């Protein structure tokens, strides 16, 4: 397999989301895969949590990504 696509993590807790994200990244590496951090986005409700990759890079919130796309056009 050259790549896997569309992983969804669902959690009520930011800490759990960060743990799940790190575990997915670690499991991916076991198979020679990696997350495309530039395409990863978070959809949140009621607040903007600090969701980040293992290296500390913050995961973009969907609203931020949409704003950037609009400003590029």
C-alpha positions as CSV (number, residue, x, y, z in Angstrom):
1,X,0.0,0.0,0.0
2,X,1.4,3.4,-1.0
3,X,-0.9,5.5,1.2
4,X,-4.0,5.5,3.4
5,X,-6.6,8.2,3.2
6,X,-9.2,9.9,5.4
7,X,-8.8,9.1,9.0
8,X,-11.3,10.5,11.5
9,X,-10.7,10.8,15.2
10,X,-13.6,11.6,17.4
11,X,-13.3,12.6,21.0
12,X,-14.9,14.8,23.7
13,X,-11.5,15.6,25.2
14,X,-8.6,17.6,23.7
15,X,-6.0,15.5,25.6
16,X,-7.5,12.3,24.2
17,X,-7.6,13.7,20.7
18,X,-3.9,14.5,21.0
19,X,-3.1,11.0,22.3
20,X,-5.1,9.4,19.5
21,X,-3.4,11.6,16.9
22,X,0.1,10.6,18.2
23,X,-0.9,6.9,18.2
24,X,-2.2,7.1,14.6
25,X,1.1,8.7,13.7
26,X,3.1,6.0,15.4
27,X,1.1,3.2,13.9
28,X,1.4,4.7,10.5
29,X,5.2,4.7,10.8
30,X,5.2,1.0,11.5
31,X,3.9,0.5,7.9
32,X,6.1,3.2,6.3
33,X,3.3,5.7,6.1
34,X,3.0,9.2,7.5
35,X,0.4,11.8,8.2
36,X,0.2,14.7,5.7
37,X,0.2,17.4,8.4
38,X,-0.5,20.1,5.8
39,X,-3.9,18.4,5.0
40,X,-5.0,17.6,8.5
41,X,-7.8,19.7,10.0
42,X,-9.9,19.7,13.1
43,X,-13.6,20.3,13.3
44,X,-14.6,21.5,16.7
45,X,-17.7,22.6,18.6
46,X,-18.0,25.4,21.1
47,X,-14.3,26.2,21.4
48,X,-10.9,26.0,19.7
49,X,-8.8,23.4,21.5
50,X,-5.0,23.0,21.3
51,X,-4.8,19.9,19.0
52,X,-1.3,19.3,17.9
53,X,1.0,16.7,16.3
54,X,3.7,14.9,18.2
55,X,6.3,17.4,17.0
56,X,4.2,20.2,18.5
57,X,2.9,21.6,15.2
58,X,-0.7,22.8,15.7
59,X,-3.5,21.1,13.7
60,X,-5.5,23.8,11.7
61,X,-9.1,24.3,12.6
62,X,-11.5,24.0,9.6
63,X,-12.4,27.7,10.0
64,X,-8.8,28.7,9.7
65,X,-8.3,26.6,6.6
66,X,-11.4,28.0,4.9
67,X,-10.3,31.6,5.7
68,X,-6.9,30.9,4.2
69,X,-8.4,29.4,1.0
70,X,-10.7,32.4,0.6
71,X,-7.8,34.8,1.0
72,X,-5.8,33.0,-1.7
73,X,-8.5,33.3,-4.3
